[in-house]
């Protein structure tokens, strides 16, 4: 790729493409702490995304590590 275009770019972060915007909003919504309740963790969010049928880029199932990486990149979680 670098020989053809003169640059080499890695994989784009999740949420970069327009069709992934709705999923990012859903992850933020699930991570937000409801009043007088505990905040959902990445593994619980992944389980909900799988139940709701949200696809990953590779059409695989969601794992907590995927959700955790997205939350960290968005600077929502530590």
Secondary structure, DSSP 8 states (H G I E B T S, - for coil): -HHHHS-------TT-SGGGHHHHHHHHHHHS--TTS----HHHHHHHHHHHT---TTS----HHHHHHHHHHTTS--
